[in-house]
Amino acid sequence: MKEWRRSIHVIRRSLHHSSGTFFTRAPDGTFVPPKLPLLDEIANEVKMGGFLSLDKTAVIGMQHLLPTTATLFNIMIDVLGIRPENMFFKGKFYSTHPETEKYMIGRGIQILKTKSPRWPGQYQENTREEIKEMWENFEKRLKTSEIEKIIVLDDGGMCLESIPKSIRYEYRIAGIEQTRFGLYSKTVKAQVFPLIDVARSAAKKHLESHIIAESVLRRLNTLLAGLDVKNSTVFGVVGNGAIGTAITKYLLEKGYHVVIYDESDSAFHGIRNKNCYRMDKLESLIAGSDIVFGCTGRDVTENIDVTELVNGKCVFISCSSQDIEFLTLLKKIGTTPYSETINNNISRIGYVGKSSQEISVLEKGFPVNFDRTPLCDFPADISLTRGLLLGSFIQAALLARKPADDGLTPNKTSHYMLDPFVQRFVVNHWKSGQPKKRYTEEELSCFNDINWVMKNSSGDYFEKDLFCTALSKLDSDTATPKRTCRTKF
C-alpha cells in the first residue's frame, strides 16, 4: 500500500512538474536548444584529454528530432569536433519537432525529411525505403571526403540493418542501439563490428521507464478529455511493466474499472484494488474493455482477430515504440474502408465492422506521449538519455574497427555493455535535478556499486578500460572498484 501511495504522488506531481526550460529564443526569435550541463561536463573532459580526433569521423542514424537532440548534436560538433556535413540523420515523423528539424538543417546536418505513411501499419516499410535513400546519400559523401570512421547511432535497429555491405568492410565502424526493439533484429545481432548496448544498460532499464511513464500520464489527461469516457468505462492495460503499472494506478485512483494482462507472473505486484482485474488471456481483455492501452513494445494483436472480439466500441492507444503495438490490427484497417478524424488535436483512425461495431486507433497507432512539441522533451529528465548516448558515442568512437582481412582471423560479433563507470557518472550528475519521491534512495544509490551496474547491464565489459583516459572524473575515490588504466591513446 505504501508503494502504491508513493506512485500516485509521483503521478499527480508529473502532471504539473516542469523540468527546466524546453528551449530558448535568440533576440531575433529563432530557436535555441536547451543547455544540458551534464553533456558539457562529459564532452569537456574528453576534449581536455586531447586524444580523440573526430574530424574524419561520420555519424549516421535515426533519432527523435527533439530540442535536447539538437543539444546533443551541438556538443558533437562544437566540442568533440564532428563536422556537421558528416552527420546524416533521419527523424521519426510522429515525434519530430519542426523547429528542431529546421535548426539542425541550418547547422549543416544532413537531415532526411520524413513523411507520414500513406496507409496505416506501413511505417516500417516506408522507413526502410527512406533509410535506404539516406545511406545512398551518405555513400556519395564518402566518395568526396576523408572519412575513416563511421558511428551508427540508431533508435529501432533499421539503420544498423541497412548498412551497405561494401561499407562494412572498408571502414572502421561501431554501432549504438538504444531500444530493445532494435536488438530483436537478427540482422543487427549478426553484425561483426562493435555494438554498444545502451538499450539494456542498467541506467536505461531501471530509470528511464519512470520518465516515459510520466510523459504518457501527462498526455493521458488530454486523451481522456477527448474521448467519450464515462464512469462505467472499462480500461484494458496490456503489459504491466513500469508504464502499464503507472497507467493502471492512475486509472484506479480515478475510480475506473481496469483489466490488466501480462504474460509474466512476476509483473504483478503492489496493486490491490477492488476495481482491478487480471486476465489470463489477451483475448479476454480486448473483449471486455472499452479503451485498451498497449505497453509491451510488441504486436499484441498478432494472431488475434480483433474484429471478432470487439462488441460495440473499442479504442486502442499505444504507449510504446513506432506503430508496433497494434500492427496487425492497423494493417487490417488499412485494407478496408476506414475514416480518419482529428478532434481536440488527437488523431483517430476508425474501422466500422458488423452492426454497431466501431474500432478506433489513436494517433495511427504511434506512441501517444509524442505530440511533436517540446512538451515530451523535459530537459532535466531526458538529459539522462542524452548523457548515456553521448557516453556511448565516445565509447563507440574508441571501439570502432574494421573486420580482420587476413583470411585467417575469425571475425566475431561483439556486443559491449555501455561502460558502467559512464553510467554511474551520468546517473550521479542527473539525479540532483529529479523531483523528490520519483525514485527511492535505494533505486539511485545502487549505481554507486559498479559491480551492480555491470550485473544489470547486457553486453561484454571491455576490460582495457577505454574510458580511463577519456573521462578521468569517473575514477573518483568512491569508485567501487576503482578503475585501473591499462591503455594509452
C-alpha positions as semicolon CSV with decimal commas, in nm:
position;residue;x (nm);y (nm);z (nm)
1;M;0,000;0,000;0,000
2;K;0,287;0,239;0,085
3;E;0,447;0,177;-0,256
4;W;0,116;0,245;-0,432
5;R;0,069;0,576;-0,247
6;R;0,422;0,682;-0,346
7;S;0,345;0,605;-0,711
8;I;0,020;0,802;-0,701
9;H;0,203;1,102;-0,551
10;V;0,457;1,090;-0,835
11;I;0,180;1,060;-1,095
12;R;-0,001;1,365;-0,957
13;R;0,322;1,562;-0,949
14;S;0,411;1,462;-1,303
15;L;0,103;1,642;-1,433
16;H;0,242;1,970;-1,300
17;H;0,618;1,913;-1,297
18;S;0,825;2,131;-1,530
19;S;1,182;2,008;-1,556
20;G;1,362;2,318;-1,676
21;T;1,333;2,524;-1,993
22;F;1,235;2,336;-2,308
23;F;1,433;2,577;-2,526
24;T;1,502;2,949;-2,557
25;R;1,492;3,201;-2,837
26;A;1,759;3,433;-2,971
27;P;1,684;3,809;-2,988
28;D;1,565;3,761;-3,345
29;G;1,317;3,497;-3,229
30;T;1,498;3,192;-3,366
31;F;1,503;2,860;-3,184
32;V;1,793;2,786;-2,946
33;P;1,829;2,433;-2,796
34;P;1,831;2,398;-2,415
35;K;2,150;2,375;-2,213
36;L;2,237;2,035;-2,064
37;P;2,529;2,083;-1,821
38;L;2,576;1,707;-1,789
39;L;2,666;1,680;-2,159
40;D;2,902;1,975;-2,134
41;E;3,087;1,811;-1,847
42;I;3,129;1,479;-2,026
43;A;3,240;1,634;-2,354
44;N;3,479;1,883;-2,195
45;E;3,657;1,601;-2,013
46;V;3,715;1,429;-2,347
47;K;3,825;1,750;-2,515
48;M;4,076;1,825;-2,240
49;G;4,217;1,475;-2,281
50;G;4,310;1,573;-2,636
51;F;4,349;1,217;-2,760
52;L;4,024;1,162;-2,954
53;S;4,022;1,315;-3,302
54;L;3,684;1,305;-3,473
55;D;3,730;1,533;-3,773
56;K;3,741;1,226;-4,002
57;T;3,450;1,055;-3,827
58;A;3,097;1,038;-3,967
59;V;2,776;0,979;-3,772
60;I;2,462;0,839;-3,929
61;G;2,143;0,724;-3,767
62;M;1,784;0,766;-3,668
63;Q;1,665;0,971;-3,371
64;H;1,367;1,157;-3,231
65;L;1,437;1,512;-3,350
66;L;1,356;1,696;-3,027
67;P;1,520;2,007;-2,872
68;T;1,756;1,805;-2,648
69;T;1,865;1,601;-2,950
70;A;1,984;1,927;-3,104
71;T;2,176;1,991;-2,781
72;L;2,345;1,652;-2,813
73;F;2,436;1,717;-3,176
74;N;2,573;2,063;-3,089
75;I;2,807;1,902;-2,835
76;M;2,928;1,658;-3,101
77;I;3,000;1,946;-3,339
78;D;3,121;2,231;-3,116
79;V;3,313;2,037;-2,851
80;L;3,405;1,699;-2,996
81;G;3,481;1,824;-3,346
82;I;3,242;1,628;-3,569
83;R;3,183;1,812;-3,894
84;P;2,809;1,875;-3,947
85;E;2,837;1,778;-4,313
86;N;2,946;1,433;-4,190
87;M;2,628;1,390;-3,984
88;F;2,337;1,216;-4,156
89;F;2,013;1,165;-3,964
90;K;1,654;1,069;-4,018
91;G;1,383;1,167;-3,773
92;K;1,054;0,998;-3,695
93;F;0,758;1,186;-3,834
94;Y;0,543;1,120;-3,528
95;S;0,794;1,277;-3,288
96;T;0,983;1,537;-3,494
97;H;0,965;1,890;-3,354
98;P;0,958;2,113;-3,667
99;E;1,169;2,397;-3,520
100;T;1,435;2,149;-3,408
101;E;1,448;1,992;-3,752
102;K;1,484;2,334;-3,914
103;Y;1,759;2,428;-3,667
104;M;1,958;2,112;-3,741
105;I;1,935;2,171;-4,114
106;G;2,056;2,528;-4,057
107;R;2,360;2,392;-3,873
108;G;2,456;2,193;-4,180
109;I;2,349;1,849;-4,056
110;Q;2,217;1,628;-4,335
111;I;1,857;1,569;-4,224
112;L;1,640;1,348;-4,440
113;K;1,285;1,480;-4,443
114;T;1,034;1,223;-4,326
115;K;0,682;1,159;-4,445
116;S;0,380;1,004;-4,284
117;P;0,294;0,656;-4,420
118;R;0,015;0,663;-4,671
119;W;-0,165;0,368;-4,515
120;P;-0,197;0,251;-4,152
121;G;0,060;-0,009;-4,049
122;Q;0,311;0,085;-4,321
123;Y;0,561;0,275;-4,105
124;Q;0,838;0,016;-4,117
125;E;0,815;-0,033;-4,493
126;N;0,823;0,344;-4,552
127;T;1,105;0,396;-4,307
128;R;1,323;0,127;-4,461
129;E;1,288;0,296;-4,800
130;E;1,380;0,634;-4,652
131;I;1,680;0,489;-4,468
132;K;1,797;0,328;-4,791
133;E;1,786;0,673;-4,950
134;M;1,984;0,820;-4,659
135;W;2,256;0,555;-4,696
136;E;2,274;0,629;-5,071
137;N;2,330;0,999;-4,993
138;F;2,588;0,900;-4,733
139;E;2,779;0,687;-4,986
140;K;2,805;0,991;-5,214
141;R;2,958;1,184;-4,926
142;L;3,211;0,907;-4,866
143;K;3,340;0,939;-5,220
144;T;3,428;1,308;-5,175
145;S;3,554;1,308;-4,816
146;E;3,837;1,175;-4,600
147;I;3,607;0,986;-4,363
148;E;3,782;0,696;-4,192
149;K;3,541;0,603;-3,914
150;I;3,162;0,560;-3,904
151;I;2,939;0,562;-3,595
152;V;2,580;0,441;-3,641
153;L;2,357;0,596;-3,374
154;D;2,031;0,406;-3,406
155;D;1,687;0,404;-3,249
156;G;1,494;0,098;-3,367
157;G;1,760;-0,104;-3,549
158;M;1,662;-0,024;-3,907
159;C;1,965;0,196;-3,977
160;L;2,200;-0,072;-3,846
161;E;2,022;-0,334;-4,056
162;S;2,060;-0,131;-4,375
163;I;2,435;-0,061;-4,377
164;P;2,554;-0,121;-4,735
165;K;2,756;-0,441;-4,739
166;S;3,065;-0,289;-4,900
167;I;3,090;-0,020;-4,630
168;R;3,106;-0,286;-4,359
169;Y;3,447;-0,399;-4,487
170;E;3,605;-0,069;-4,591
171;Y;3,570;0,150;-4,281
172;R;3,615;0,138;-3,908
173;I;3,260;0,107;-3,776
174;A;3,081;0,089;-3,442
175;G;2,710;0,089;-3,373
176;I;2,487;0,208;-3,089
177;E;2,135;0,080;-3,028
178;Q;1,917;0,249;-2,767
179;T;1,595;0,045;-2,792
180;R;1,524;-0,316;-2,707
181;F;1,312;-0,342;-3,020
182;G;1,618;-0,268;-3,233
183;L;1,805;-0,551;-3,063
184;Y;1,536;-0,803;-3,156
185;S;1,662;-0,784;-3,516
186;K;1,860;-1,091;-3,619
187;T;2,044;-0,879;-3,875
188;V;2,162;-0,640;-3,605
189;K;2,272;-0,930;-3,386
190;A;2,477;-1,074;-3,675
191;Q;2,688;-0,762;-3,741
192;V;3,059;-0,815;-3,670
193;F;3,151;-0,456;-3,582
194;P;3,134;-0,343;-3,216
195;L;2,781;-0,266;-3,095
196;I;2,718;-0,067;-2,775
197;D;2,408;-0,193;-2,595
198;V;2,251;0,121;-2,448
199;A;1,903;-0,033;-2,456
200;R;1,980;-0,288;-2,187
201;S;2,209;-0,074;-1,974
202;A;2,120;-0,062;-1,605
203;A;2,060;0,313;-1,617
204;K;1,816;0,296;-1,905
205;K;1,631;-0,013;-1,781
206;H;1,589;0,098;-1,420
207;L;1,542;0,473;-1,455
208;E;1,415;0,579;-1,797
209;S;1,087;0,384;-1,777
210;H;0,970;0,616;-1,496
211;I;1,024;0,917;-1,720
212;I;0,840;0,761;-2,015
213;A;0,552;0,657;-1,789
214;E;0,510;1,011;-1,664
215;S;0,522;1,154;-2,016
216;V;0,237;0,919;-2,106
217;L;0,043;1,030;-1,800
218;R;0,085;1,397;-1,891
219;R;-0,071;1,318;-2,227
220;L;-0,338;1,097;-2,070
221;N;-0,540;1,389;-1,932
222;T;-0,576;1,534;-2,282
223;L;-0,663;1,197;-2,431
224;L;-0,936;1,117;-2,181
225;A;-1,087;1,462;-2,224
226;G;-1,114;1,397;-2,598
227;L;-1,277;1,055;-2,562
228;D;-1,628;0,963;-2,458
229;V;-1,524;0,846;-2,112
230;K;-1,795;0,767;-1,857
231;N;-1,785;0,637;-1,502
232;S;-1,874;0,295;-1,644
233;T;-1,585;0,293;-1,896
234;V;-1,364;-0,017;-1,864
235;F;-0,995;0,026;-1,939
236;G;-0,763;-0,254;-2,050
237;V;-0,386;-0,233;-1,996
238;V;-0,164;-0,478;-2,186
239;G;0,181;-0,507;-2,031
240;N;0,222;-0,447;-1,659
241;G;0,574;-0,306;-1,661
242;A;0,663;0,043;-1,540
243;I;0,444;0,222;-1,796
244;G;0,149;-0,015;-1,767
245;T;0,159;-0,007;-1,388
246;A;0,164;0,373;-1,382
247;I;-0,140;0,391;-1,612
248;T;-0,326;0,126;-1,413
249;K;-0,271;0,302;-1,080
250;Y;-0,371;0,637;-1,225
251;L;-0,698;0,500;-1,365
252;L;-0,778;0,313;-1,044
253;E;-0,734;0,634;-0,845
254;K;-0,990;0,793;-1,079
255;G;-1,234;0,517;-0,987
256;Y;-1,243;0,331;-1,320
257;H;-1,252;-0,045;-1,370
258;V;-0,916;-0,167;-1,506
259;V;-0,846;-0,503;-1,671
260;I;-0,478;-0,599;-1,699
261;Y;-0,283;-0,865;-1,885
262;D;0,083;-0,963;-1,881
263;E;0,249;-1,288;-1,980
264;S;0,477;-1,282;-1,676
265;D;0,355;-1,360;-1,325
266;S;0,642;-1,154;-1,186
267;A;0,489;-0,840;-1,339
268;F;0,207;-0,835;-1,087
269;H;0,289;-0,676;-0,755
270;G;0,173;-0,389;-0,540
271;I;-0,177;-0,346;-0,689
272;R;-0,465;-0,437;-0,459
273;N;-0,791;-0,275;-0,561
274;K;-1,147;-0,398;-0,593
275;N;-1,171;-0,246;-0,942
276;C;-0,859;-0,420;-1,077
277;Y;-0,897;-0,747;-1,269
278;R;-0,621;-0,967;-1,405
279;M;-0,691;-1,174;-1,717
280;D;-0,512;-1,492;-1,821
281;K;-0,583;-1,431;-2,191
282;L;-0,529;-1,123;-2,402
283;E;-0,847;-1,202;-2,592
284;S;-1,047;-1,170;-2,270
285;L;-0,901;-0,825;-2,206
286;I;-0,985;-0,698;-2,556
287;A;-1,337;-0,842;-2,547
288;G;-1,404;-0,686;-2,206
289;S;-1,259;-0,335;-2,248
290;D;-1,378;-0,005;-2,394
291;I;-1,030;0,152;-2,415
292;V;-0,709;-0,054;-2,446
293;F;-0,358;0,073;-2,368
294;G;-0,070;-0,122;-2,525
295;C;0,252;-0,103;-2,321
296;T;0,458;-0,403;-2,437
297;G;0,669;-0,291;-2,735
298;R;0,541;-0,589;-2,935
299;D;0,248;-0,652;-3,167
300;V;-0,019;-0,763;-2,920
301;T;-0,273;-0,812;-3,199
302;E;-0,060;-1,068;-3,384
303;N;-0,257;-1,392;-3,435
304;I;-0,567;-1,223;-3,291
305;D;-0,866;-1,112;-3,496
306;V;-0,967;-0,803;-3,302
307;T;-1,273;-0,751;-3,520
308;E;-1,414;-1,083;-3,396
309;L;-1,365;-0,988;-3,030
310;V;-1,495;-0,632;-3,013
311;N;-1,864;-0,590;-2,949
312;G;-1,969;-0,227;-2,971
313;K;-1,693;0,034;-2,947
314;C;-1,326;-0,003;-2,854
315;V;-1,038;0,246;-2,868
316;F;-0,673;0,134;-2,888
317;I;-0,391;0,357;-2,756
318;S;-0,021;0,278;-2,799
319;C;0,235;0,372;-2,533
320;S;0,535;0,202;-2,695
321;S;0,766;0,224;-2,995
322;Q;0,675;0,304;-3,359
323;D;0,338;0,157;-3,466
324;I;0,429;-0,190;-3,339
325;E;0,178;-0,233;-3,055
326;F;-0,130;-0,293;-3,274
327;L;0,043;-0,354;-3,606
328;T;-0,169;-0,647;-3,725
329;L;-0,487;-0,454;-3,647
330;L;-0,354;-0,145;-3,828
331;K;-0,271;-0,346;-4,138
332;K;-0,620;-0,494;-4,142
333;I;-0,775;-0,149;-4,107
334;G;-0,556;-0,029;-4,393
335;T;-0,702;-0,288;-4,631
336;T;-1,064;-0,189;-4,560
337;P;-1,259;0,137;-4,586
338;Y;-1,171;0,347;-4,281
339;S;-1,216;0,701;-4,157
340;E;-0,963;0,945;-4,019
341;T;-1,053;1,236;-3,794
342;I;-0,876;1,491;-3,574
343;N;-1,060;1,617;-3,266
344;N;-0,901;1,816;-2,982
345;N;-0,561;1,772;-3,154
346;I;-0,598;1,394;-3,127
347;S;-0,581;1,191;-3,448
348;R;-0,804;0,884;-3,474
349;I;-0,849;0,625;-3,745
350;G;-1,174;0,432;-3,732
351;Y;-1,299;0,099;-3,863
352;V;-1,669;0,016;-3,879
353;G;-1,744;-0,354;-3,877
354;K;-2,054;-0,554;-3,806
355;S;-2,365;-0,392;-3,661
356;S;-2,276;-0,113;-3,412
357;Q;-1,907;-0,221;-3,404
358;E;-1,654;0,065;-3,406
359;I;-1,280;0,012;-3,364
360;S;-1,056;0,318;-3,331
361;V;-0,679;0,358;-3,302
362;L;-0,547;0,688;-3,172
363;E;-0,255;0,866;-3,342
364;K;-0,243;0,598;-3,614
365;G;-0,103;0,354;-3,360
366;F;0,206;0,561;-3,275
367;P;0,303;0,630;-2,911
368;V;0,073;0,892;-2,765
369;N;0,341;1,054;-2,548
370;F;0,491;1,208;-2,866
371;D;0,290;1,507;-2,987
372;R;0,563;1,676;-3,196
373;T;0,605;1,953;-2,938
374;P;0,876;2,011;-2,673
375;L;0,625;1,905;-2,406
376;C;0,750;1,545;-2,441
377;D;1,114;1,651;-2,401
378;F;1,172;1,781;-2,047
379;P;1,545;1,870;-2,043
380;A;1,616;1,783;-1,677
381;D;1,452;1,443;-1,731
382;I;1,574;1,345;-2,074
383;S;1,932;1,455;-2,002
384;L;1,970;1,103;-1,859
385;T;1,914;0,953;-2,203
386;R;2,122;1,218;-2,380
387;G;2,408;1,164;-2,133
388;L;2,403;0,789;-2,189
389;L;2,402;0,843;-2,566
390;L;2,695;1,084;-2,551
391;G;2,890;0,837;-2,338
392;S;2,807;0,555;-2,577
393;F;2,912;0,772;-2,873
394;I;3,257;0,831;-2,721
395;Q;3,285;0,462;-2,638
396;A;3,186;0,369;-2,994
397;A;3,442;0,612;-3,138
398;L;3,713;0,441;-2,935
399;L;3,599;0,087;-3,017
400;A;3,529;0,129;-3,391
401;R;3,723;-0,112;-3,608
402;K;3,740;-0,283;-3,945
403;P;3,699;-0,661;-3,980
404;A;4,024;-0,858;-3,987
405;D;4,115;-0,910;-4,354
406;D;4,396;-1,167;-4,336
407;G;4,167;-1,452;-4,434
408;L;4,255;-1,642;-4,115
409;T;4,137;-1,442;-3,815
410;P;3,770;-1,519;-3,742
411;N;3,553;-1,207;-3,722
412;K;3,306;-1,242;-3,437
413;T;3,006;-1,042;-3,329
414;S;3,098;-0,812;-3,041
415;H;2,828;-0,658;-2,826
416;Y;2,954;-0,437;-2,545
417;M;2,776;-0,304;-2,241
418;L;2,758;0,071;-2,201
419;D;3,058;0,143;-1,980
420;P;2,943;0,104;-1,615
421;F;3,160;0,394;-1,496
422;V;2,992;0,618;-1,753
423;Q;2,651;0,502;-1,632
424;R;2,739;0,585;-1,273
425;F;2,878;0,924;-1,372
426;V;2,564;1,013;-1,571
427;V;2,320;0,897;-1,302
428;N;2,501;1,072;-1,016
429;H;2,505;1,404;-1,205
430;W;2,150;1,371;-1,336
431;K;1,968;1,270;-1,017
432;S;2,004;1,610;-0,848
433;G;1,754;1,756;-1,096
434;Q;1,487;1,495;-1,029
435;P;1,170;1,571;-0,830
436;K;1,153;1,423;-0,483
437;K;0,976;1,087;-0,444
438;R;1,008;0,997;-0,813
439;Y;1,278;0,748;-0,716
440;T;1,367;0,590;-0,385
441;E;1,715;0,638;-0,244
442;E;1,773;0,267;-0,299
443;E;1,689;0,296;-0,670
444;L;1,956;0,564;-0,717
445;S;2,227;0,464;-0,469
446;C;2,275;0,120;-0,629
447;F;2,451;0,295;-0,919
448;N;2,744;0,370;-0,687
449;D;2,817;-0,002;-0,691
450;I;2,997;-0,068;-1,019
451;N;2,955;-0,443;-0,976
452;W;2,577;-0,396;-0,954
453;V;2,575;-0,179;-1,267
454;M;2,772;-0,443;-1,458
455;K;2,546;-0,724;-1,336
456;N;2,237;-0,535;-1,451
457;S;2,372;-0,432;-1,792
458;S;2,388;-0,652;-2,101
459;G;2,694;-0,699;-2,318
460;D;3,063;-0,764;-2,260
461;Y;3,268;-0,531;-2,045
462;F;3,574;-0,404;-2,232
463;E;3,847;-0,477;-1,980
464;K;4,107;-0,246;-2,135
465;D;3,924;0,047;-1,975
466;L;3,883;0,274;-2,272
467;F;3,734;0,549;-2,062
468;C;4,008;0,568;-1,801
469;T;4,183;0,833;-2,007
470;A;3,877;0,983;-2,173
471;L;3,683;1,059;-1,856
472;S;3,921;1,090;-1,565
473;K;3,650;1,212;-1,329
474;L;3,494;0,868;-1,342
475;D;3,782;0,742;-1,129
476;S;3,680;0,914;-0,810
477;D;3,792;0,795;-0,470
478;T;3,448;0,645;-0,414
479;A;3,469;0,411;-0,714
480;T;3,381;0,052;-0,621
481;P;3,601;-0,089;-0,759
482;K;3,840;0,186;-0,870
483;R;3,927;0,161;-1,237
484;T;4,285;0,077;-1,330
485;C;4,407;0,235;-1,652
486;R;4,600;-0,003;-1,874
487;T;4,562;0,157;-2,216
488;K;4,707;0,482;-2,353
489;F;4,567;0,668;-2,652
